[in-house]
Amino acid sequence: MVDHPGKPQQGWDINSPVFRHRAVMHLFPELTLDNPRASSNILFRLDTPAGSAPYFLIQSDIAPAEGHPVETKHIELAAPPAGTHISFRISINAVRRKRREEGSDRKRGLGITQVPFDGDTKADKHLPRMSEWLAGKLSPALSEVTILNHQRQALGSNRSGHSQGSPFVVQVDTVDGFGCVEDPALLEELLLKGIGRAKSYGCGLLSIRPLTS
């Protein structure tokens, strides 16, 4: 696991999905496989703690190349026993996509719908809200999923939601919540490989902490 401070330099755009991907993968220049991120289980998230500078939290099977100003820590990804209550944080691409035959077109944004926030009364009533949708993504590894905080950011867009120079826009939902471990083996797989789409741009990383009674 790697903490990468991600301090801005001239020309950097921390809100660009392309920049985030390149900044993280720059730490692993020796990877030459067709899909280096997936082959080494490289996942990352931009964490923004209150009162502190934002930083990249990066998880990978391999260590970054020497010479980069990063802090590293080796840990074993292990899930607690079934029945353990945990807190979690996840960055996830909370969108629903139609199948291609239903009119999906990623480049034009067709067939892509945001998962509505809990309590959104204006969205299509047939769409699952965030709590239900996330519980489905975490099941059957976790049960009793409850959202504590939920923040949404559209990387590569301006305040109006339109692209501002980036070739595409990536939605990143950062969620803090609670759950109960149901299947430790499946939970370990989610911890290792991440959840959902857009992992190259800062989505998918799940972090957990067992709660003491």
Residue pairs with C-beta under 8 A, 6 or more apart in sequence:
1 57
1 58
1 59
1 60
1 72
1 73
1 74
1 75
2 27
2 56
2 57
2 58
2 59
2 60
2 63
2 64
2 70
2 71
2 72
2 73
3 55
3 56
3 57
3 58
3 70
3 71
3 72
3 73
4 23
4 24
4 27
4 44
4 55
4 56
4 57
4 58
4 68
4 70
5 53
5 55
5 56
5 69
5 70
6 14
6 23
6 46
6 54
6 55
6 56
7 53
8 14
12 19
12 23
13 19
14 20
14 46
14 54
15 153
15 155
15 156
16 155
16 156
16 165
16 166
17 155
17 156
17 166
17 168
17 169
17 170
17 198
17 201
17 202
18 156
18 166
18 167
18 201
20 44
20 46
20 56
20 155
20 201
20 202
21 200
21 201
21 202
23 56
24 42
24 44
24 56
24 58
25 31
25 36
25 37
25 42
26 68
27 58
27 64
27 65
27 68
27 70
28 36
28 40
28 42
28 60
28 62
28 64
28 65
29 65
30 65
31 39
31 40
31 62
33 39
36 42
37 199
37 200
38 199
40 60
40 61
40 62
41 59
41 60
41 61
41 192
41 193
41 194
42 58
42 59
42 60
42 61
43 58
43 59
43 60
43 194
43 199
43 204
43 205
44 56
44 57
44 58
44 59
44 202
44 205
45 56
45 57
45 89
45 91
45 174
45 202
45 205
45 207
46 54
46 55
46 56
46 57
46 91
46 172
46 202
47 54
47 55
47 56
47 57
47 89
48 54
57 205
57 207
58 64
58 70
59 205
63 72
64 70
64 72
77 188
77 191
77 192
78 188
79 141
79 181
79 184
79 185
79 187
79 188
79 191
79 208
80 86
80 181
80 184
80 208
80 210
81 181
81 184
82 181
82 182
82 183
82 184
83 180
83 181
84 180
84 181
84 210
84 211
85 144
85 178
85 179
85 180
85 181
85 210
85 211
86 142
86 178
86 179
86 180
86 181
86 208
86 209
86 210
86 211
87 148
87 176
87 177
87 178
87 208
87 209
87 211
88 142
88 175
88 176
88 177
88 178
88 179
88 206
88 207
88 208
88 209
89 174
89 175
89 176
89 177
89 206
89 207
90 134
90 174
90 175
90 177
90 195
90 204
90 205
90 206
90 207
91 172
91 173
91 174
91 175
91 202
91 203
91 204
91 205
92 134
92 137
92 172
92 173
92 175
92 195
92 196
92 203
92 204
93 170
93 171
93 172
93 173
93 196
93 197
93 198
93 203
93 204
94 114
94 115
94 130
94 133
94 134
94 152
94 171
94 173
95 112
95 113
95 114
95 115
95 171
95 197
96 112
96 113
96 115
96 127
96 133
97 104
97 106
97 111
97 112
97 113
98 104
98 111
98 112
99 111
102 111
103 110
103 111
104 110
104 111
104 112
105 111
106 112
107 168
109 169
113 124
113 127
114 152
114 171
115 127
115 128
115 129
115 130
115 133
115 173
116 123
116 124
116 127
116 129
116 130
117 129
117 130
117 150
117 152
118 129
118 130
118 131
118 147
118 150
119 129
120 129
123 129
128 136
130 147
130 150
130 173
130 175
131 145
131 146
131 147
134 145
134 147
134 175
134 177
135 142
135 143
135 145
137 195
137 196
138 145
138 179
138 190
138 195
139 145
139 182
140 182
140 183
140 186
141 181
141 182
141 183
141 186
141 187
141 189
141 190
142 179
142 180
142 181
142 182
142 187
143 179
143 180
143 182
144 178
144 179
144 180
145 177
145 178
145 179
146 177
146 178
146 179
147 175
147 176
147 177
148 176
148 177
148 178
149 174
149 175
149 176
149 177
150 173
150 174
150 175
150 176
151 173
151 174
151 175
152 171
152 172
152 173
152 174
153 171
153 172
153 173
153 174
154 161
154 169
154 170
154 171
154 172
155 166
155 169
155 170
155 171
155 172
155 201
155 202
156 163
156 164
156 165
156 166
156 167
156 168
156 169
156 170
157 163
157 164
157 166
157 169
158 164
161 169
163 169
170 198
170 201
170 202
170 203
171 198
172 198
172 201
172 202
172 203
178 211
181 187
187 208
190 206
191 206
191 208
193 204
194 203
194 204
194 205
194 206
195 204
195 206
196 203
196 204
197 203
197 204
198 204
